[in-house]
Every structure is written in C-alpha cells, then in structure tokens.
Amino acid sequence: MSAPTARHSRSALIFLIAAIVAALVSMPLLRAVGMVLWPVFVIAWLINLGAAWHLAQWARQQGRSEWAYGLPAALGTVASIVVYVLLALLGPKRGAQPEITG
C-alpha cells in the first residue's frame, strides 16, 4: 500500500473511532444534564463525514469509484465501517495505477 493510500486508510479509521468515541462519551453526559440525545447522533455524523471523505479518496486511489464508496459512507458510521472493510478486502482493481501525490 502506497504512503498516500495508507494515510487515507489510517485517517478514515481515526475518524471512525472518533465518531464512535464521541457518541459513547457524549450520550451519558447529555443524559446526566437532562438534555435530549439527538445532538449525539449529529456530532457522530459530522465526524463521520471526515471518514467518508477519506474513504472516497482511498477508493479513488485504488481505482474504484469514489462516489460509490464515499456517498454510502456519508450516511453514517455503520455504513462507513462496512465501506472500510470492503475497501480493505477488495484492494486495488487489476491494472489500477496508484496515484503518487507530492
């Protein structure tokens, strides 16, 4: 895996973990102060958008459609996890040239 591809893969994973942690931490905090819980899901989804962007870039570098992977990943954290696993399992398309960016 080239350095930019590995960077997008690692960044996507970091964003996914951050979204899950943010939801797990903020839910009891909001409940403790008596607030509604919908902000938890908004916070997790906004962090997940970063993961979706990195997943789209990772897919593009593997020679796959960035929209086909990034758009479903933007729907939520669970969808992003599925996309992450699919991209990791499928790997680059045959004949795809890794993009070298400086």
C-alpha positions in Angstrom: 0.0 0.0 0.0 1.5 3.4 -1.0 2.0 6.1 1.5 -1.0 8.3 0.4 -3.2 5.3 0.3 -2.1 4.2 3.7 -2.6 7.7 5.0 -6.2 7.9 3.8 -6.9 4.4 5.2 -5.5 5.4 8.6 -7.2 8.8 8.7 -10.6 7.1 7.9 -10.1 4.7 10.7 -9.2 7.5 13.1 -12.3 9.5 12.1 -14.5 6.3 12.6 -13.1 5.7 16.0 -13.5 9.4 16.9 -17.2 9.3 15.9 -17.8 6.2 18.0 -16.0 7.6 21.0 -17.8 10.9 20.7 -21.1 9.2 20.7 -20.2 7.0 23.6 -18.9 9.8 25.7 -21.5 12.5 24.9 -24.5 10.2 25.4 -24.1 9.8 29.1 -23.0 13.4 29.6 -26.1 14.7 27.8 -28.3 12.3 29.7 -26.7 13.4 33.0 -27.5 17.1 32.4 -31.0 16.3 31.2 -30.6 17.2 27.5 -32.1 15.4 24.6 -29.9 12.9 22.9 -30.2 13.9 19.2 -27.0 16.0 19.4 -25.1 12.8 20.0 -26.0 11.5 16.6 -25.4 14.8 14.9 -21.9 15.0 16.4 -21.1 11.4 15.4 -22.4 12.0 11.9 -20.4 15.2 11.4 -17.2 13.5 12.5 -18.2 10.6 10.2 -18.2 12.9 7.2 -14.4 13.2 7.6 -14.2 9.4 7.5 -16.4 9.3 4.4 -14.1 11.8 2.6 -11.0 9.8 3.4 -12.8 6.6 2.3 -13.7 8.2 -1.0 -10.1 9.2 -1.5 -8.9 5.8 -0.6 -11.3 4.2 -3.1 -10.2 6.6 -5.8 -6.6 5.7 -5.2 -7.5 2.0 -5.6 -9.0 2.7 -9.0 -12.6 2.5 -7.7 -15.4 5.0 -7.9 -15.1 7.5 -5.1 -18.8 8.2 -5.2 -19.8 4.6 -5.0 -17.9 4.3 -1.7 -17.9 7.8 -0.2 -21.6 8.6 -0.7 -22.8 5.5 1.2 -20.1 6.1 3.9 -21.5 9.6 4.4 -24.8 8.1 5.6 -23.5 7.0 8.9 -20.8 5.4 11.0 -22.0 1.8 10.5 -22.1 2.4 6.7 -18.5 3.8 6.9 -17.3 0.7 8.7 -18.8 -1.5 6.0 -17.2 0.6 3.3 -13.8 0.5 5.2 -13.9 -3.3 5.4 -15.0 -3.7 1.8 -12.1 -1.5 0.5 -9.6 -3.3 2.7 -10.8 -6.7 1.5 -11.2 -5.8 -2.2 -7.9 -4.0 -2.6 -6.8 -2.2 -5.8 -8.5 -3.1 -9.1 -6.4 -5.0 -11.5 -4.4 -2.6 -13.6 -5.1 0.3 -11.4 -2.1 2.6 -11.0 -1.5 4.0 -7.6 -1.6 7.8 -7.7 1.5 9.5 -6.4 0.9 12.9 -5.0 3.6 15.1 -3.6 
